[in-house]
Amino acid sequence: MELFLVALAMTVLYRIARALFRLAAGRRERESREKLLKDAETGRPGTAEPARWFGSMETPAVNGYSVPGGLVYVGEKLLDYSGFNDPCLLNPSLRAVSGFSPSVPLPEQRLHYGKMTPEQRGAYLSWLAGGRNDPDAALPYVFLFFYGLERRLMVDAQRGAVSPEERADIVLEILRLLQIYGEHRAFRGHAANLLAMEWVLWGIPDDRPGYIDFTDRYCAEPFAAVLARYAALDRPIPAETALQWLILHPEQGLKTP
């Protein structure tokens, strides 16, 4: 009888321990899922697989939307300088709700795909799926796409991961966007800066394209690289370039005669 009671007690204790173990395992699993969701929404990538860049000849699919012409990053992990996901990353694990027009005005602020509402993500994806040519689209969506082009040129290309043909595709896309959204001063300035920087880094020094405009103050930084090039070659600065240097200098305020 005593042996039976001991066995019964051990069985009961075993079942209680197993039940507690299952509860703890379930809680850890729920917490893990909640953490992954929270990390995705805040842009912290955790152990997710690295994102992939899609070129201009590819058509990635994100949450049921096809993106013709590519030129976007798609995936769950694309670190920026802060260790969080880059704002431009199209993360398929995040919800996107259709029916919200990309032309609905948005606050003039820097968007982050991971921090947008599901409705805003749907609107952004619909703008991408429509060929990125809706002239009424809210400007923050245009900038969000532009951030991806900027990263590709200023980060990936610096690591030797971008071919000259792909850089040419990106330049053509920026010029195309300028034709549609160039009336917006902020976008026009940022686009001009990136085009100028691309030419300074990889273009032919004595063959400046017509779309490079160093009279724009947004181009002051790449213009400084032009001056540095003359200094590195121990060549005199041409008079026209010196005058442009004077015009762009922040301490100068030239007035019309």
PyMOL commands that set and color helices and strands:
alter all, ss='L'
color gray80, all
select helices_A, chain A and resi 2-42+113-115+118-129+139-159+164-181+185-202+217-232+239-248
alter helices_A, ss='H'
color red, helices_A
select strands_A, chain A and resi 52-54+61-62+65-66+72-74
alter strands_A, ss='S'
color yellow, strands_A
deselect
rebuild
show_as cartoon
